[in-house]
Amino acid sequence: MRFTSTRAAAVAMLAALGACGNGSDARTARDSAIQPVVAHEPTPDTSAATPARTTAPAATRRPARSGPRHVAIAGVDLTGIGYDQGSVNAPVVVIDFSDFGCPYCAQFTRETYPVIEREYVKTGKVFFKYVPFVVGMFPHAAEATRVAECVGDQGRFWAMADHLYEAQREWKRASDARALLVGIAGVVGADTSVVSQCYRDGRSERRTARANDAANTLGVRVTPSFLVNERPIQGALPLAEFRKVIEAALLVAQLHR
């Protein structure tokens, strides 16, 4: 009876989630049999009309990575692409494809992710993979990603990511974005001379190219886009809806133990 009730709950929850959003595009997660949950479509960048931030606030999240985990979706091997958090044995895998220039990505990172991290990542329920890629529609996002990857070589990627989202409006409007971005790298404790050399050499471009290729192959067209145990989610869902998706995935994982 316990198994039956759990199964019924999982089926009911998945059915309800399938009705969320404002439509779907099966191309967003190629070869997936489940239609994506949709939050909202990307909007034109309007950050230039907003006053710039003058400082980059201190980072407030992100524990150290726990180690590698093999992750492959629809034939695309994401192992070693992006940055990982959480237990490698977690029953649910959440993959986040985000662009540092995307305002909705910033919203998710600043408002929703801290709760997801506290409730699911730190408790061993979710393995979280963040994949920074470049959509091509946001000012200086390619430069931001390039610097972030260089900072990642010094083990400070998560702090840099937080600062980039906090100061997003500032560097998107900057006349000399590279100098500002390298300055932010210094704020998080990275060696800016090493970061500058890495930037000039283009050492981080191969990682970004792999992330872009993976996003293109999987049909990612909305930022942020997520895969929750291969279930596609388009856009920054409200926290309550994101919780429902994760809880449904946990129920399904329990059924398959």
C-alpha positions in Angstrom: 0.0 0.0 0.0 2.8 2.4 0.8 4.4 1.8 -2.7 1.0 2.2 -4.4 0.3 5.5 -2.6 3.8 6.8 -3.5 3.4 5.8 -7.1 0.0 7.5 -7.3 1.4 10.7 -5.8 4.3 10.7 -8.2 2.0 10.2 -11.2 -0.4 12.9 -10.0 2.4 15.4 -9.4 4.0 14.8 -12.8 0.6 15.2 -14.5 0.0 18.5 -12.7 3.4 19.8 -13.6 2.8 19.0 -17.3 0.1 21.6 -17.3 2.3 24.4 -16.0 3.6 27.3 -18.1 2.4 28.9 -21.3 3.2 26.2 -23.8 6.1 24.0 -24.8 8.6 23.2 -27.5 9.8 19.6 -27.7 13.0 20.8 -29.5 14.2 22.3 -26.2 15.2 18.9 -24.8 15.7 16.7 -27.8 14.6 13.0 -27.5 12.7 13.7 -24.2 9.3 12.2 -24.0 8.0 14.7 -21.5 7.1 18.2 -22.6 9.0 21.0 -20.9 7.6 23.1 -18.1 7.8 26.8 -19.2 8.2 29.8 -17.0 8.7 32.6 -19.6 10.5 33.3 -22.9 13.7 35.4 -23.0 13.1 39.1 -23.4 15.2 41.7 -25.1 18.0 43.1 -23.0 16.9 46.4 -21.4 19.6 46.8 -18.8 21.1 49.9 -20.4 18.1 51.9 -19.1 18.8 50.9 -15.5 21.4 52.7 -13.3 24.6 50.8 -12.9 25.7 49.2 -9.7 28.8 50.8 -8.2 30.1 47.8 -6.2 30.0 44.0 -6.4 28.5 42.7 -3.1 30.3 39.8 -1.4 29.4 36.3 -2.3 27.0 34.5 0.2 26.8 31.0 -1.1 28.4 27.9 -2.7 30.2 25.2 -0.8 33.2 23.4 -2.3 32.5 20.9 -5.1 32.1 17.3 -3.9 33.7 15.6 -6.9 32.9 14.4 -10.5 29.8 12.5 -11.4 29.0 11.0 -14.8 26.1 12.9 -16.4 24.8 12.2 -19.9 21.6 13.5 -21.4 20.1 12.4 -24.7 23.5 11.1 -25.8 25.3 14.3 -24.7 28.1 13.7 -22.2 28.1 16.6 -19.7 30.7 15.1 -17.4 33.4 17.6 -16.9 31.4 20.5 -18.4 30.4 23.2 -16.0 30.7 23.2 -12.3 29.2 20.7 -9.8 27.8 20.9 -6.3 26.2 18.3 -4.0 26.5 14.6 -3.3 27.5 12.5 -6.3 25.1 9.9 -4.9 22.1 12.3 -4.9 18.9 10.7 -6.5 18.1 13.9 -8.5 20.4 15.7 -10.9 19.6 19.3 -11.8 21.4 20.8 -14.7 21.3 24.6 -15.1 22.2 26.2 -18.5 22.7 29.9 -17.8 24.2 33.0 -19.5 25.8 35.5 -17.2 24.1 38.3 -19.1 20.6 36.9 -18.6 18.5 38.9 -16.1 16.3 35.8 -15.3 19.4 33.7 -14.7 20.5 36.4 -12.2 17.0 36.3 -10.6 17.1 32.5 -10.2 20.7 32.6 -8.8 20.0 35.3 -6.3 16.4 34.5 -5.2 15.6 30.8 -5.9 18.9 28.9 -5.8 19.9 29.6 -2.2 16.7 27.9 -1.0 17.2 25.0 -3.4 20.7 24.7 -2.2 19.7 24.7 1.5 16.8 22.3 1.1 18.0 19.8 -1.5 21.7 20.2 -2.4 23.1 20.4 1.1 20.8 17.6 2.3 22.1 15.1 -0.3 18.9 15.0 -2.4 20.1 17.0 -5.4 23.3 17.0 -7.4 23.5 20.4 -9.1 25.5 21.1 -12.3 25.8 24.7 -13.5 26.8 25.1 -17.1 27.8 28.6 -18.1 27.3 29.2 -21.9 26.9 32.1 -24.2 23.5 32.8 -25.9 24.9 35.7 -27.9 22.2 38.3 -27.2 23.5 40.0 -24.0 26.2 42.7 -24.0 29.7 41.5 -22.8 28.4 38.1 -21.7 31.1 36.3 -23.7 33.7 38.4 -21.9 32.1 37.7 -18.5 32.1 34.0 -19.2 35.7 34.1 -20.4 36.8 35.8 -17.2 34.7 33.5 -15.0 36.3 30.5 -16.5 39.8 31.9 -15.9 38.8 32.6 -12.3 37.6 29.0 -12.1 41.1 27.9 -12.8 42.0 29.4 -9.4 39.1 27.6 -7.6 37.0 30.7 -7.2 34.3 30.2 -9.8 31.3 30.2 -7.6 32.2 33.4 -5.8 32.9 35.0 -9.2 29.5 33.8 -10.6 27.7 35.4 -7.6 29.5 38.7 -8.1 28.9 38.7 -11.9 25.1 38.3 -11.3 25.1 41.0 -8.5 27.0 43.5 -10.7 25.3 42.4 -14.0 23.9 45.8 -14.9 27.2 47.5 -14.3 29.4 45.3 -16.6 26.8 45.0 -19.3 26.9 48.8 -19.7 30.6 49.3 -19.2 32.7 50.9 -22.0 35.7 48.7 -20.9 34.0 45.5 -19.8 37.2 43.5 -19.7 38.9 45.8 -17.2 35.8 45.9 -15.0 35.4 42.1 -15.1 39.0 41.5 -14.2 38.5 44.0 -11.3 35.6 41.9 -10.1 37.9 38.8 -10.2 40.2 40.7 -7.8 37.3 41.3 -5.5 36.8 37.5 -5.1 40.4 37.0 -4.3 41.7 35.8 -7.7 45.2 36.8 -9.0 44.2 39.4 -11.6 47.5 39.2 -13.4 47.0 35.5 -14.0 43.4 36.1 -15.0 44.4 38.8 -17.5 47.0 36.4 -19.0 44.4 33.6 -19.2 42.0 36.0 -20.9 44.5 37.2 -23.4 45.6 33.6 -24.2 42.0 32.5 -24.6 42.7 29.5 -22.4 39.1 29.2 -21.2 37.5 29.3 -24.6 37.6 25.6 -25.2 35.4 25.0 -22.1 32.9 27.6 -23.2 32.8 26.1 -26.7 32.1 22.6 -25.2 29.2 24.2 -23.1 27.8 26.0 -26.1 28.0 22.8 -28.2 26.2 20.9 -25.5 23.5 23.5 -25.2 23.0 23.6 -29.0 22.8 19.9 -29.3 20.2 19.7 -26.5 18.2 22.4 -28.2 18.5 24.9 -25.3 16.9 28.2 -26.5 15.7 29.8 -23.3 17.8 31.1 -20.4 17.9 29.8 -17.9 17.0 26.3 -19.0 17.1 23.3 -16.6 17.0 19.5 -16.8 15.7 17.8 -13.6 16.5 14.1 -14.0 16.2 14.9 -17.8 12.9 16.7 -17.4 13.2 20.0 -19.3 12.2 23.3 -17.6 12.3 26.5 -19.6 12.9 29.7 -17.7 13.2 30.7 -14.0 10.2 29.0 -12.4 9.0 30.5 -9.2 10.4 28.7 -6.1 7.2 26.9 -5.3 7.0 25.4 -8.8 10.6 24.5 -8.8 10.1 22.7 -5.5 7.2 20.7 -7.1 9.4 19.6 -9.9 12.2 18.4 -7.6 9.7 16.7 -5.2 8.2 14.8 -8.2 11.7 13.7 -9.3 12.4 12.5 -5.8 9.2 10.5 -5.7 10.0 8.9 -9.1 13.6 8.1 -7.9 12.1 6.5 -4.8 10.0 4.2 -7.0 13.0 3.0 -8.9 15.1 2.1 -5.9 
